[in-house]
């Protein structure tokens, strides 16, 4: 259809050019030139209308197709053949995941979210998968959710791994590095007055040592003062240890 309209337009333009040459040489009639101009204008208008109809047809056909924004695997289908959709996010049709990049999406309280920045190193531990996987912070929410009072963090896992999408996992983000000594949390104990202390092996004798602590996690605690590098610290309080105050 477009080809036919273009052919008519070319023929009309050629006839107009020919009539113009005849009039310029004094052979052709002015009336024939005016008719050629009218035909050329009509052909141009018809070609424009034809192109508009073709564009509308292509647009209507495109609305019947669903194209994912990226390659991936279909995880879920919400709409079937014949069901109504409006083309907005309110009526999703399918969920497609790009498995080339796996991410952990977590919710973080405001106090922990404040120091987190994009690009920070992290590790991800996945339920049922042995060992922690290297990762990095991909995106940090600019604000917390007003309902949950939590902020979203996306952690991209480095490399390729055979992990089931939707698996439960936990992540740890390295927000700072500190020069203090780190001991297992089981090594820390409380004195009778509530002070922090550890048991240090000194020449085969267990000596109680008061310490100052810094950052804590569920597994380890930072000792900022009270224990020197190289000293042995008791992590399990077993019977049979000699005891001396120090």
MDAnalysis code that builds the backbone (N, CA, C; Angstrom):
import MDAnalysis as mda
import numpy as np

u = mda.Universe.empty(738, n_residues=246, atom_resindex=np.repeat(np.arange(246), 3), trajectory=True)
u.add_TopologyAttr("name", ["N", "CA", "C"] * 246)
u.add_TopologyAttr("resid", np.arange(1, 247))
u.add_TopologyAttr("resname", ["UNK", "UNK", "UNK", "UNK", "UNK", "UNK", "UNK", "UNK", "UNK", "UNK", "UNK", "UNK", "UNK", "UNK", "UNK", "UNK", "UNK", "UNK", "UNK", "UNK", "UNK", "UNK", "UNK", "UNK", "UNK", "UNK", "UNK", "UNK", "UNK", "UNK", "UNK", "UNK", "UNK", "UNK", "UNK", "UNK", "UNK", "UNK", "UNK", "UNK", "UNK", "UNK", "UNK", "UNK", "UNK", "UNK", "UNK", "UNK", "UNK", "UNK", "UNK", "UNK", "UNK", "UNK", "UNK", "UNK", "UNK", "UNK", "UNK", "UNK", "UNK", "UNK", "UNK", "UNK", "UNK", "UNK", "UNK", "UNK", "UNK", "UNK", "UNK", "UNK", "UNK", "UNK", "UNK", "UNK", "UNK", "UNK", "UNK", "UNK", "UNK", "UNK", "UNK", "UNK", "UNK", "UNK", "UNK", "UNK", "UNK", "UNK", "UNK", "UNK", "UNK", "UNK", "UNK", "UNK", "UNK", "UNK", "UNK", "UNK", "UNK", "UNK", "UNK", "UNK", "UNK", "UNK", "UNK", "UNK", "UNK", "UNK", "UNK", "UNK", "UNK", "UNK", "UNK", "UNK", "UNK", "UNK", "UNK", "UNK", "UNK", "UNK", "UNK", "UNK", "UNK", "UNK", "UNK", "UNK", "UNK", "UNK", "UNK", "UNK", "UNK", "UNK", "UNK", "UNK", "UNK", "UNK", "UNK", "UNK", "UNK", "UNK", "UNK", "UNK", "UNK", "UNK", "UNK", "UNK", "UNK", "UNK", "UNK", "UNK", "UNK", "UNK", "UNK", "UNK", "UNK", "UNK", "UNK", "UNK", "UNK", "UNK", "UNK", "UNK", "UNK", "UNK", "UNK", "UNK", "UNK", "UNK", "UNK", "UNK", "UNK", "UNK", "UNK", "UNK", "UNK", "UNK", "UNK", "UNK", "UNK", "UNK", "UNK", "UNK", "UNK", "UNK", "UNK", "UNK", "UNK", "UNK", "UNK", "UNK", "UNK", "UNK", "UNK", "UNK", "UNK", "UNK", "UNK", "UNK", "UNK", "UNK", "UNK", "UNK", "UNK", "UNK", "UNK", "UNK", "UNK", "UNK", "UNK", "UNK", "UNK", "UNK", "UNK", "UNK", "UNK", "UNK", "UNK", "UNK", "UNK", "UNK", "UNK", "UNK", "UNK", "UNK", "UNK", "UNK", "UNK", "UNK", "UNK", "UNK", "UNK", "UNK", "UNK", "UNK", "UNK", "UNK", "UNK", "UNK", "UNK", "UNK", "UNK", "UNK", "UNK", "UNK"])
u.atoms.positions = np.array([
    [0.846, -1.205, 0.000],
    [0.000, 0.000, 0.000],
    [0.877, 1.249, 0.000],
    [1.893, 1.266, 0.814],
    [2.798, 2.415, 0.841],
    [3.555, 2.520, -0.466],
    [3.938, 1.357, -1.041],
    [4.684, 1.357, -2.306],
    [3.851, 1.948, -3.422],
    [2.542, 1.592, -3.471],
    [1.673, 2.139, -4.498],
    [1.520, 3.643, -4.379],
    [1.328, 4.159, -3.166],
    [1.206, 5.592, -2.976],
    [2.470, 6.328, -3.349],
    [3.610, 5.734, -3.067],
    [4.878, 6.362, -3.426],
    [5.062, 6.386, -4.936],
    [4.592, 5.319, -5.614],
    [4.703, 5.276, -7.078],
    [3.855, 6.366, -7.714],
    [2.637, 6.577, -7.183],
    [1.782, 7.647, -7.700],
    [2.404, 9.018, -7.466],
    [3.039, 9.194, -6.326],
    [3.674, 10.480, -6.009],
    [4.827, 10.749, -6.970],
    [5.632, 9.741, -7.260],
    [6.753, 9.913, -8.185],
    [6.264, 10.225, -9.596],
    [5.192, 9.533, -10.014],
    [4.660, 9.781, -11.357],
    [4.110, 11.201, -11.471],
    [3.441, 11.653, -10.425],
    [2.885, 13.011, -10.438],
    [4.000, 14.051, -10.437],
    [5.049, 13.829, -9.713],
    [6.176, 14.774, -9.688],
    [6.867, 14.819, -11.042],
    [7.010, 13.669, -11.680],
    [7.645, 13.636, -12.996],
    [6.801, 14.381, -14.031],
    [5.473, 14.196, -13.980],
    [4.588, 14.896, -14.916],
    [4.630, 16.399, -14.671],
    [4.701, 16.810, -13.397],
    [4.791, 18.230, -13.084],
    [6.088, 18.819, -13.626],
    [7.183, 18.096, -13.467],
    [8.461, 18.593, -13.984],
    [8.423, 18.719, -15.505],
    [7.776, 17.732, -16.155],
    [7.697, 17.783, -17.626],
    [6.854, 18.958, -18.091],
    [5.701, 19.189, -17.458],
    [4.855, 20.312, -17.843],
    [5.542, 21.651, -17.581],
    [6.353, 21.704, -16.498],
    [7.068, 22.937, -16.203],
    [8.091, 23.247, -17.296],
    [8.785, 22.207, -17.799],
    [9.753, 22.419, -18.885],
    [9.062, 22.875, -20.162],
    [7.896, 22.303, -20.441],
    [7.170, 22.700, -21.657],
    [6.722, 24.159, -21.584],
    [6.246, 24.552, -20.412],
    [5.809, 25.941, -20.261],
    [7.000, 26.887, -20.346],
    [8.137, 26.472, -19.756],
    [9.321, 27.330, -19.794],
    [9.840, 27.529, -21.210],
    [9.646, 26.529, -22.073],
    [10.125, 26.645, -23.464],
    [9.074, 27.253, -24.389],
    [7.873, 27.539, -23.855],
    [6.831, 28.161, -24.648],
    [5.996, 27.193, -25.434],
    [6.153, 25.904, -25.195],
    [5.400, 24.901, -25.942],
    [4.140, 24.484, -25.197],
    [4.222, 24.280, -23.922],
    [3.107, 23.776, -23.129],
    [2.140, 24.872, -22.720],
    [0.934, 24.408, -22.318],
    [-0.113, 25.333, -21.891],
    [-0.068, 25.500, -20.373],
    [-0.412, 26.727, -19.945],
    [-0.416, 27.001, -18.522],
    [-1.463, 26.145, -17.798],
    [-2.574, 25.844, -18.471],
    [-3.612, 25.037, -17.862],
    [-3.109, 23.623, -17.540],
    [-2.328, 23.046, -18.447],
    [-1.782, 21.703, -18.194],
    [-0.816, 21.716, -17.007],
    [-0.070, 22.813, -16.867],
    [0.848, 22.919, -15.727],
    [0.088, 22.998, -14.417],
    [-1.020, 23.759, -14.424],
    [-1.817, 23.861, -13.194],
    [-2.439, 22.516, -12.827],
    [-2.877, 21.771, -13.838],
    [-3.441, 20.443, -13.560],
    [-2.378, 19.502, -13.001],
    [-1.149, 19.597, -13.539],
    [-0.063, 18.745, -13.042],
    [0.270, 19.089, -11.585],
    [0.248, 20.372, -11.255],
    [0.504, 20.789, -9.882],
    [-0.576, 20.255, -8.940],
    [-1.830, 20.320, -9.383],
    [-2.928, 19.816, -8.547],
    [-2.793, 18.304, -8.322],
    [-2.451, 17.575, -9.401],
    [-2.277, 16.128, -9.263],
    [-1.109, 15.792, -8.327],
    [-0.004, 16.568, -8.430],
    [1.152, 16.322, -7.558],
    [0.790, 16.586, -6.097],
    [0.015, 17.651, -5.853],
    [-0.391, 17.957, -4.495],
    [-1.324, 16.880, -3.945],
    [-2.233, 16.392, -4.789],
    [-3.152, 15.340, -4.354],
    [-2.399, 14.045, -4.069],
    [-1.404, 13.733, -4.934],
    [-0.615, 12.523, -4.707],
    [0.191, 12.618, -3.418],
    [0.739, 13.803, -3.126],
    [1.494, 13.996, -1.892],
    [0.585, 13.826, -0.671],
    [-0.636, 14.386, -0.746],
    [-1.569, 14.266, 0.368],
    [-1.987, 12.810, 0.571],
    [-2.209, 12.095, -0.545],
    [-2.598, 10.693, -0.436],
    [-1.477, 9.852, 0.158],
    [-0.226, 10.146, -0.239],
    [0.906, 9.402, 0.320],
    [1.041, 9.663, 1.816],
    [0.841, 10.904, 2.222],
    [0.929, 11.223, 3.645],
    [-0.158, 10.507, 4.441],
    [-1.383, 10.479, 3.902],
    [-2.472, 9.784, 4.574],
    [-2.215, 8.279, 4.641],
    [-1.636, 7.742, 3.559],
    [-1.328, 6.305, 3.540],
    [-0.278, 5.968, 4.597],
    [0.747, 6.812, 4.692],
    [1.786, 6.582, 5.717],
    [1.203, 6.670, 7.122],
    [0.260, 7.601, 7.321],
    [-0.370, 7.737, 8.635],
    [-1.168, 6.485, 8.972],
    [-1.917, 5.957, 7.989],
    [-2.688, 4.734, 8.233],
    [-1.765, 3.559, 8.519],
    [-0.643, 3.493, 7.794],
    [0.313, 2.405, 8.034],
    [0.920, 2.510, 9.428],
    [1.238, 3.732, 9.860],
    [1.794, 3.919, 11.202],
    [0.801, 3.510, 12.274],
    [-0.482, 3.845, 12.066],
    [-1.510, 3.459, 13.027],
    [-1.665, 1.941, 13.083],
    [-1.583, 1.293, 11.919],
    [-1.682, -0.166, 11.889],
    [-0.512, -0.811, 12.628],
    [0.692, -0.264, 12.407],
    [1.858, -0.813, 13.120],
    [1.723, -0.620, 14.625],
    [1.204, 0.538, 15.020],
    [1.020, 0.807, 16.447],
    [0.008, -0.159, 17.064],
    [-1.085, -0.419, 16.329],
    [-2.097, -1.348, 16.838],
    [-1.544, -2.764, 16.940],
    [-0.728, -3.154, 15.952],
    [-0.122, -4.485, 16.011],
    [0.861, -4.592, 17.173],
    [1.614, -3.491, 17.422],
    [2.586, -3.511, 18.511],
    [1.909, -3.657, 19.867],
    [0.685, -3.125, 19.997],
    [-0.028, -3.231, 21.263],
    [-0.468, -4.664, 21.546],
    [-0.468, -5.501, 20.519],
    [-0.856, -6.896, 20.714],
    [0.333, -7.777, 21.111],
    [1.522, -7.222, 21.093],
    [2.720, -7.985, 21.429],
    [3.252, -7.580, 22.803],
    [3.811, -8.547, 23.514],
    [4.464, -8.284, 24.792],
    [5.952, -8.541, 24.635],
    [6.739, -7.540, 24.935],
    [8.180, -7.662, 24.819],
    [8.827, -7.316, 26.162],
    [9.620, -8.239, 26.675],
    [10.322, -7.986, 27.936],
    [11.424, -6.956, 27.713],
    [11.704, -6.113, 28.703],
    [12.757, -5.101, 28.541],
    [14.164, -5.692, 28.491],
    [14.301, -6.956, 28.894],
    [15.611, -7.607, 28.864],
    [15.407, -9.110, 28.744],
    [16.454, -9.801, 28.319],
    [16.387, -11.257, 28.219],
    [16.396, -11.878, 29.607],
    [15.750, -13.010, 29.753],
    [15.719, -13.653, 31.060],
    [14.826, -14.874, 31.057],
    [14.415, -15.278, 32.240],
    [13.576, -16.460, 32.437],
    [12.271, -16.025, 33.092],
    [11.173, -16.554, 32.593],
    [9.858, -16.228, 33.158],
    [9.708, -16.938, 34.499],
    [9.486, -16.149, 35.552],
    [9.320, -16.707, 36.884],
    [7.852, -16.895, 37.258],
    [7.008, -16.024, 36.745],
    [5.599, -16.100, 37.123],
    [4.747, -15.486, 36.016],
    [3.575, -16.070, 35.782],
    [2.626, -15.558, 34.790],
    [1.324, -15.239, 35.510],
    [0.883, -13.984, 35.425],
    [-0.332, -13.543, 36.106],
    [-1.555, -13.519, 35.185],
    [-1.354, -13.274, 33.895],
    [-2.472, -13.144, 32.967],
    [-2.387, -14.228, 31.895],
    [-3.573, -14.762, 31.543],
    [-3.651, -15.771, 30.504],
    [-4.240, -15.205, 29.231],
    [-4.376, -16.062, 28.215],
    [-4.920, -15.655, 26.919],
    [-6.369, -15.196, 27.101],
    [-6.679, -14.024, 26.554],
    [-8.037, -13.502, 26.610],
    [-8.321, -12.606, 27.794],
    [-7.435, -12.554, 28.793],
    [-7.657, -11.689, 29.943],
    [-7.314, -10.246, 29.601],
    [-7.970, -9.321, 30.278],
    [-7.830, -7.896, 29.988],
    [-6.654, -7.286, 30.761],
    [-5.889, -6.446, 30.078],
    [-4.813, -5.679, 30.696],
    [-4.895, -4.248, 30.182],
    [-4.326, -3.312, 30.965],
    [-4.381, -1.913, 30.541],
    [-3.020, -1.341, 30.170],
    [-1.986, -2.183, 30.163],
    [-0.665, -1.710, 29.757],
    [0.094, -0.967, 30.819],
    [-0.385, -0.970, 32.062],
    [0.304, -0.291, 33.154],
    [0.792, -1.334, 34.166],
    [1.544, -0.861, 35.171],
    [2.050, -1.762, 36.208],
    [0.948, -2.289, 37.108],
    [-0.252, -1.730, 36.991],
    [-1.368, -2.202, 37.811],
    [-1.863, -3.570, 37.360],
    [-1.588, -3.937, 36.111],
    [-2.017, -5.245, 35.599],
    [-0.826, -5.956, 34.966],
    [0.112, -6.426, 35.790],
    [1.281, -7.128, 35.232],
    [0.861, -8.435, 34.564],
    [1.583, -8.805, 33.523],
    [1.280, -10.028, 32.789],
    [2.209, -11.159, 33.210],
    [3.496, -10.868, 33.311],
    [4.469, -11.903, 33.666],
    [5.654, -11.259, 34.362],
    [6.368, -12.065, 35.125],
    [7.598, -11.626, 35.798],
    [8.782, -12.321, 35.137],
    [9.724, -11.509, 34.654],
    [10.898, -12.028, 33.961],
    [12.136, -11.609, 34.733],
    [13.026, -12.557, 35.023],
    [14.237, -12.289, 35.800],
    [15.465, -12.476, 34.919],
    [16.398, -11.546, 35.044],
    [17.703, -11.658, 34.385],
    [18.650, -12.360, 35.351],
    [18.927, -13.629, 35.104],
    [19.724, -14.425, 36.029],
    [21.219, -14.214, 35.861],
    [21.611, -13.351, 34.936],
    [23.043, -13.079, 34.792],
    [23.580, -12.296, 35.980],
    [22.698, -11.577, 36.673],
    [23.074, -10.839, 37.880],
    [22.087, -11.171, 38.986],
    [22.589, -11.795, 40.056],
    [21.743, -12.140, 41.190],
    [21.915, -11.098, 42.292],
    [20.821, -10.720, 42.910],
    [20.855, -9.705, 43.953],
    [20.108, -10.180, 45.194],
    [20.587, -9.737, 46.329],
    [19.874, -9.900, 47.598],
    [19.175, -8.582, 47.895],
    [17.876, -8.647, 48.099],
    [17.119, -7.452, 48.456],
    [16.730, -7.565, 49.925],
    [17.190, -6.610, 50.703],
    [16.997, -6.658, 52.149],
    [16.437, -5.341, 52.654],
    [15.817, -5.397, 53.825],
    [15.286, -4.221, 54.500],
    [16.158, -3.938, 55.722],
    [16.568, -2.680, 55.866],
    [17.542, -2.296, 56.889],
    [16.967, -1.164, 57.726],
    [17.137, -1.209, 59.054],
    [16.667, -0.096, 59.897],
    [17.478, 1.173, 59.632],
    [16.930, 2.343, 59.937],
    [17.601, 3.613, 59.606],
    [19.011, 3.736, 60.161],
    [19.236, 3.311, 61.413],
    [20.560, 3.466, 62.012],
    [21.621, 2.684, 61.243],
    [21.260, 1.497, 60.761],
    [22.213, 0.692, 60.002],
    [22.294, 1.141, 58.552],
    [21.240, 1.792, 58.037],
    [21.220, 2.221, 56.639],
    [22.087, 3.452, 56.403],
    [22.224, 4.307, 57.417],
    [22.910, 5.595, 57.239],
    [24.324, 5.472, 56.679],
    [25.179, 4.564, 57.173],
    [26.548, 4.519, 56.653],
    [26.718, 3.709, 55.367],
    [25.670, 3.072, 54.889],
    [25.789, 2.204, 53.717],
    [25.851, 3.050, 52.451],
    [26.803, 2.720, 51.572],
    [26.970, 3.420, 50.306],
    [27.071, 2.417, 49.158],
    [26.676, 2.851, 47.980],
    [26.792, 1.992, 46.803],
    [28.265, 1.673, 46.527],
    [28.525, 0.407, 46.160],
    [29.879, -0.032, 45.867],
    [30.609, -0.648, 47.036],
    [30.043, -0.570, 48.250],
    [30.702, -1.171, 49.409],
    [30.775, -2.689, 49.268],
    [31.872, -3.267, 49.773],
    [32.028, -4.721, 49.754],
    [31.047, -5.366, 50.713],
    [30.631, -6.576, 50.369],
    [29.669, -7.295, 51.201],
    [29.841, -8.789, 50.980],
    [29.179, -9.562, 51.804],
    [29.104, -11.010, 51.639],
    [27.655, -11.428, 51.807],
    [27.284, -12.492, 51.109],
    [25.912, -13.002, 51.175],
    [25.960, -14.482, 51.536],
    [25.190, -14.852, 52.541],
    [25.066, -16.252, 52.953],
    [23.656, -16.709, 52.625],
    [23.555, -17.740, 51.784],
    [22.263, -18.219, 51.302],
    [21.884, -19.495, 52.042],
    [20.647, -19.557, 52.451],
    [20.160, -20.722, 53.179],
    [20.292, -21.969, 52.305],
    [21.004, -22.965, 52.826],
    [21.199, -24.208, 52.097],
    [22.438, -24.240, 51.231],
    [23.169, -23.119, 51.140],
    [24.400, -23.045, 50.345],
    [25.563, -22.841, 51.305],
    [26.567, -23.681, 51.199],
    [27.695, -23.608, 52.115],
    [28.626, -22.469, 51.733],
    [29.065, -21.716, 52.733],
    [30.022, -20.635, 52.524],
    [29.356, -19.331, 52.139],
    [30.077, -18.241, 52.391],
    [29.593, -16.901, 52.044],
    [30.073, -16.529, 50.648],
    [29.250, -15.801, 49.918],
    [29.568, -15.375, 48.558],
    [29.944, -13.900, 48.553],
    [30.992, -13.574, 47.800],
    [31.408, -12.181, 47.677],
    [30.337, -11.383, 46.941],
    [30.150, -10.146, 47.371],
    [29.107, -9.305, 46.784],
    [29.484, -7.842, 46.961],
    [28.623, -6.967, 46.476],
    [28.824, -5.526, 46.625],
    [27.452, -4.858, 46.677],
    [27.400, -3.693, 47.288],
    [26.146, -2.951, 47.383],
    [25.837, -2.324, 46.029],
    [24.699, -2.685, 45.452],
    [24.316, -2.171, 44.143],
    [23.482, -0.901, 44.243],
    [22.622, -0.837, 45.249],
    [21.765, 0.353, 45.380],
    [21.271, 0.477, 46.810],
    [21.170, 1.722, 47.261],
    [20.668, 2.028, 48.598],
    [19.477, 2.964, 48.457],
    [18.392, 2.635, 49.110],
    [17.199, 3.482, 49.043],
    [17.503, 4.864, 49.621],
    [17.048, 5.929, 48.963],
    [17.329, 7.278, 49.470],
    [16.548, 7.629, 50.726],
    [15.503, 6.850, 51.041],
    [14.687, 7.140, 52.224],
    [14.070, 5.837, 52.715],
    [13.624, 5.842, 53.960],
    [12.987, 4.662, 54.528],
    [11.502, 4.675, 54.197],
    [10.897, 3.502, 54.238],
    [9.471, 3.377, 53.993],
    [8.712, 3.963, 55.188],
    [7.754, 4.849, 54.946],
    [7.048, 5.481, 56.080],
    [6.190, 4.509, 56.871],
    [5.873, 3.359, 56.309],
    [5.033, 2.385, 57.008],
    [5.885, 1.431, 57.840],
    [6.890, 0.834, 57.198],
    [7.735, -0.140, 57.898],
    [8.913, 0.487, 58.617],
    [9.243, 1.754, 58.265],
    [10.407, 2.446, 58.819],
    [11.704, 1.687, 58.530],
    [11.757, 1.025, 57.378],
    [12.938, 0.304, 56.926],
    [13.332, 0.808, 55.542],
    [14.636, 0.751, 55.245],
    [15.133, 1.166, 53.944],
    [15.631, -0.017, 53.145],
    [15.387, 0.000, 51.851],
    [15.782, -1.109, 50.996],
    [17.237, -1.013, 50.571],
    [17.911, -2.159, 50.539],
    [19.293, -2.266, 50.060],
    [19.369, -3.440, 49.097],
    [19.983, -3.227, 47.939],
    [20.186, -4.293, 46.965],
    [21.669, -4.631, 46.909],
    [21.989, -5.904, 47.123],
    [23.373, -6.371, 47.142],
    [23.566, -7.331, 45.976],
    [24.441, -6.971, 45.040],
    [24.705, -7.796, 43.866],
    [25.775, -8.831, 44.196],
    [25.498, -10.091, 43.880],
    [26.425, -11.189, 44.142],
    [27.407, -11.293, 42.982],
    [28.688, -11.311, 43.284],
    [29.711, -11.388, 42.246],
    [29.744, -12.783, 41.633],
    [30.076, -12.848, 40.335],
    [30.232, -14.129, 39.662],
    [28.891, -14.776, 39.337],
    [28.975, -16.009, 38.839],
    [27.781, -16.775, 38.497],
    [27.662, -17.970, 39.440],
    [26.457, -18.197, 39.929],
    [26.217, -19.280, 40.868],
    [24.859, -19.909, 40.558],
    [24.744, -21.187, 40.854],
    [23.483, -21.903, 40.659],
    [22.643, -21.738, 41.932],
    [21.902, -20.655, 41.958],
    [21.093, -20.315, 43.126],
    [19.643, -20.175, 42.678],
    [18.745, -20.739, 43.455],
    [17.317, -20.643, 43.147],
    [16.809, -19.246, 43.464],
    [16.173, -18.626, 42.488],
    [15.617, -17.289, 42.700],
    [14.533, -17.359, 43.770],
    [14.580, -16.447, 44.721],
    [13.627, -16.424, 45.820],
    [14.139, -17.083, 47.080],
    [15.389, -17.568, 47.055],
    [15.956, -18.207, 48.243],
    [16.140, -17.199, 49.366],
    [16.033, -17.678, 50.594],
    [16.278, -16.829, 51.760],
    [17.774, -16.672, 51.965],
    [18.206, -15.484, 52.331],
    [19.631, -15.218, 52.504],
    [19.822, -14.056, 53.457],
    [21.030, -13.950, 53.977],
    [21.418, -12.815, 54.806],
    [22.672, -12.186, 54.213],
    [22.850, -10.910, 54.452],
    [24.007, -10.205, 53.914],
    [24.719, -9.399, 54.980],
    [26.017, -9.272, 54.814],
    [26.831, -8.433, 55.686],
    [27.595, -7.441, 54.821],
    [27.548, -6.173, 55.204],
    [28.181, -5.096, 54.447],
    [29.336, -4.537, 55.252],
    [30.485, -4.386, 54.619],
    [31.661, -3.806, 55.274],
    [31.540, -2.285, 55.183],
    [31.108, -1.660, 56.258],
    [30.933, -0.207, 56.265],
    [32.191, 0.514, 56.735],
    [33.110, -0.192, 57.441],
    [34.350, 0.422, 57.908],
    [35.317, -0.678, 58.323],
    [36.596, -0.325, 58.362],
    [37.620, -1.247, 58.834],
    [38.300, -0.627, 60.048],
    [38.462, -1.437, 61.122],
    [38.994, -0.933, 62.384],
    [40.248, -1.715, 62.747],
    [41.195, -1.073, 63.425],
    [42.473, -1.731, 63.731],
    [42.463, -2.592, 64.987],
    [41.363, -2.677, 65.717],
    [41.328, -3.410, 66.985],
    [41.423, -4.912, 66.805],
    [41.650, -5.617, 67.928],
    [41.685, -7.069, 67.932],
    [40.273, -7.621, 67.957],
    [40.084, -8.761, 67.311],
    [38.775, -9.385, 67.253],
    [38.857, -10.756, 67.911],
    [37.928, -11.039, 68.830],
    [37.856, -12.342, 69.490],
    [36.436, -12.858, 69.350],
    [36.262, -14.194, 69.457],
    [34.895, -14.736, 69.423],
    [34.052, -14.154, 70.555],
    [32.785, -13.993, 70.303],
    [31.914, -13.395, 71.300],
    [31.828, -14.264, 72.556],
    [32.114, -15.571, 72.413],
    [32.079, -16.452, 73.577],
    [33.231, -16.188, 74.538],
    [34.266, -15.463, 74.073],
    [35.395, -15.168, 74.959],
    [35.082, -14.035, 75.920],
    [34.097, -13.225, 75.612],
    [33.769, -12.074, 76.453],
    [32.863, -12.511, 77.603],
    [33.146, -11.995, 78.812],
    [32.337, -12.291, 79.981],
    [32.122, -11.029, 80.806],
    [31.228, -11.127, 81.756],
    [30.900, -9.989, 82.614],
    [31.453, -10.230, 84.013],
    [32.023, -9.155, 84.582],
    [32.521, -9.244, 85.952],
    [31.367, -9.061, 86.931],
    [31.663, -9.177, 88.203],
    [30.635, -9.026, 89.235],
    [30.026, -7.633, 89.242],
    [30.797, -6.641, 88.747],
    [30.304, -5.255, 88.728],
    [29.795, -4.868, 87.344],
    [29.747, -5.840, 86.421],
    [29.206, -5.566, 85.093],
    [30.211, -5.098, 84.067],
    [31.517, -5.158, 84.388],
    [32.543, -4.742, 83.429],
    [32.851, -5.883, 82.467],
    [33.337, -5.526, 81.276],
    [33.717, -6.529, 80.291],
    [35.092, -7.081, 80.642],
    [35.268, -8.397, 80.491],
    [36.558, -9.022, 80.762],
    [36.703, -10.288, 79.937],
    [37.962, -10.717, 79.777],
    [38.269, -11.967, 79.099],
    [39.255, -12.738, 79.968],
    [39.424, -14.022, 79.653],
    [40.399, -14.847, 80.343],
    [41.577, -15.068, 79.408],
    [42.773, -14.633, 79.843],
    [43.982, -14.724, 79.026],
    [44.889, -15.813, 79.602],
    [45.477, -16.639, 78.756],
    [46.423, -17.667, 79.183],
    [47.812, -17.040, 79.332],
    [48.304, -16.988, 80.539],
    [49.598, -16.364, 80.833],
    [50.496, -17.389, 81.510],
    [51.404, -17.995, 80.745],
    [52.310, -18.992, 81.316],
    [51.598, -20.191, 81.880],
    [50.542, -20.643, 81.232],
    [49.796, -21.791, 81.705],
    [48.790, -21.475, 82.775],
    [48.626, -20.215, 83.118],
    [47.675, -19.797, 84.144],
    [46.602, -18.918, 83.505],
    [45.364, -19.146, 83.854],
    [44.264, -18.344, 83.348],
    [44.127, -17.082, 84.187],
    [44.311, -15.953, 83.555],
    [44.208, -14.670, 84.253],
    [43.035, -13.870, 83.695],
    [42.245, -13.339, 84.592],
    [41.110, -12.506, 84.191],
    [41.621, -11.109, 83.872],
    [41.230, -10.607, 82.723],
    [41.720, -9.304, 82.267],
    [40.527, -8.411, 81.912],
    [40.482, -7.231, 82.508],
    [39.446, -6.264, 82.129],
    [39.772, -5.688, 80.754],
    [38.760, -5.516, 79.929],
    [38.970, -5.029, 78.567],
    [37.928, -3.975, 78.233],
    [38.251, -3.216, 77.189],
    [37.289, -2.296, 76.604],
    [36.928, -2.822, 75.218],
    [35.652, -2.774, 74.889],
    [35.183, -3.349, 73.631],
    [34.658, -2.245, 72.714],
    [34.705, -2.582, 71.426],
    [34.188, -1.649, 70.429],
    [32.990, -2.249, 69.711],
    [33.157, -2.486, 68.419],
    [32.050, -2.997, 67.615],
    [31.770, -4.459, 67.938],
    [30.488, -4.825, 67.930],
    [30.079, -6.201, 68.198],
    [29.214, -6.707, 67.049],
    [29.323, -8.003, 66.802],
    [28.398, -8.693, 65.908],
    [27.885, -9.920, 66.646],
    [27.108, -10.728, 65.965],
    [26.585, -11.934, 66.598],
    [27.676, -12.959, 66.847],
    [28.807, -12.871, 66.116],
    [29.847, -13.898, 66.231],
    [31.126, -13.401, 66.889],
    [31.489, -12.131, 66.683],
    [32.773, -11.631, 67.180],
    [32.578, -10.294, 67.883],
    [33.613, -9.910, 68.660],
    [33.608, -8.635, 69.349],
    [34.990, -8.010, 69.209],
    [35.035, -6.708, 69.056],
    [36.298, -5.984, 68.908],
    [36.832, -5.576, 70.288],
    [38.085, -5.879, 70.562],
    [38.746, -5.476, 71.804],
    [39.631, -4.275, 71.487],
    [39.308, -3.143, 72.067],
    [40.071, -1.924, 71.807],
    [41.197, -1.703, 72.823],
    [41.081, -2.292, 74.001],
    [42.114, -2.132, 75.028],
    [42.033, -3.301, 76.015],
    [43.209, -3.779, 76.452],
    [43.253, -4.819, 77.467],
    [43.912, -6.105, 77.024],
    [43.995, -6.351, 75.722],
    [44.618, -7.563, 75.194],
    [45.597, -7.154, 74.108],
    [46.813, -7.711, 74.161],
    [47.843, -7.393, 73.173],
    [47.843, -8.435, 72.063],
    [48.309, -8.050, 70.864],
    [48.397, -9.021, 69.766],
    [49.288, -10.195, 70.148],
    [48.863, -11.404, 69.824],
    [49.636, -12.603, 70.118],
    [49.254, -13.297, 71.405],
    [48.525, -12.631, 72.269],
    [48.102, -13.269, 73.521],
    [46.993, -14.288, 73.239],
    [46.984, -15.349, 74.040],
    [45.981, -16.395, 73.897],
    [44.791, -16.092, 74.801],
    [43.616, -16.178, 74.224],
    [42.383, -15.862, 74.942],
    [41.524, -17.118, 74.999],
    [40.978, -17.398, 76.175],
    [40.102, -18.553, 76.360],
    [38.734, -18.234, 75.745],
    [38.304, -19.118, 74.860],
    [36.994, -18.921, 74.225],
    [35.916, -19.798, 74.833],
    [36.302, -20.935, 75.444],
    [35.353, -21.817, 76.126],
    [35.804, -21.964, 77.575],
    [34.939, -21.622, 78.511],
    [35.292, -21.666, 79.925],
    [35.126, -23.076, 80.459],
    [36.157, -23.892, 80.268],
    [36.089, -25.285, 80.693],
    [36.690, -25.425, 82.087],
    [36.361, -26.530, 82.776],
    [36.908, -26.783, 84.104],
    [38.351, -27.203, 84.011],
    [39.120, -26.978, 85.058],
    [40.511, -27.427, 85.105],
    [41.504, -26.338, 84.798],
    [41.045, -25.142, 84.443],
    [41.966, -24.044, 84.172],
    [42.443, -23.453, 85.495],
    [43.746, -23.192, 85.571],
    [44.237, -22.450, 86.734],
    [43.758, -21.025, 86.660],
    [43.541, -20.385, 87.772],
    [42.968, -19.024, 87.783],
    [43.838, -18.125, 88.643],
    [44.089, -16.966, 88.120],
    [44.807, -15.952, 88.904],
    [44.266, -14.598, 88.478],
    [44.100, -13.718, 89.426],
    [43.624, -12.374, 89.091],
    [44.776, -11.553, 88.551],
    [44.522, -10.641, 87.633],
    [45.590, -9.831, 87.095],
    [45.043, -8.573, 86.484],
])
